[in-house]
């Protein structure tokens, strides 16, 4: 597992054959991969156990309040820690973004 210091660049809505999803993009800020982009997808589900909600709450460093509205502009920028693991599937290796955390020095 690798840990990167990064900043969130954008969260885009995209469509696939299975419906709408969110495409998250970060830029690595430190180390040998500085400037490289990292991407991850999440569903549009935003329930208590949803990956997207966990990422948003970790970026903010707090739980969301009932009915609270958060926009992409509230999340982009700043430093975050990304945990990326290599996953082997069908004879190929993929980078899987497994967690986002608020930056701590």
QUIRA-V313120 format. One record per backbone hydrogen bond with DSSP energy under -1.0 kcal/mol. NH is the residue of the N-H (numbers start at 1). CO is the residue of the C=O. E is the energy in kcal/mol with one decimal. If there is no record, write none. Layout:
# QUIRA-V313120
NH/CO/E  NH/CO/E
This chain:
# QUIRA-V313120
2/84/-3.4  4/82/-2.5  6/80/-3.0  7/27/-1.9  9/25/-3.2  10/25/-1.4  12/23/-2.7  14/21/-2.9  16/19/-1.7  19/16/-1.6  21/14/-2.4  22/42/-3.2  23/12/-3.0  24/40/-3.3  25/10/-2.4  26/38/-2.7  27/7/-2.2  28/36/-2.8  29/5/-3.1  34/31/-1.7  35/28/-3.1  36/33/-2.4  38/26/-2.4  40/24/-1.9  42/22/-2.2  50/47/-1.6  54/50/-2.2  55/51/-2.5  56/52/-2.6  57/53/-2.8  58/54/-2.2  59/55/-2.5  60/56/-2.5  61/57/-1.6  62/57/-1.6  68/65/-2.4  74/71/-1.2  75/72/-1.8  76/72/-2.1  77/8/-2.6  80/6/-2.9  81/101/-2.8  82/4/-2.6  83/99/-2.6  84/2/-2.9  85/96/-2.7  87/94/-3.2  89/92/-2.9  92/89/-2.0  94/87/-3.2  96/85/-3.3  98/83/-2.5  99/83/-1.3  101/81/-2.6  103/79/-1.2
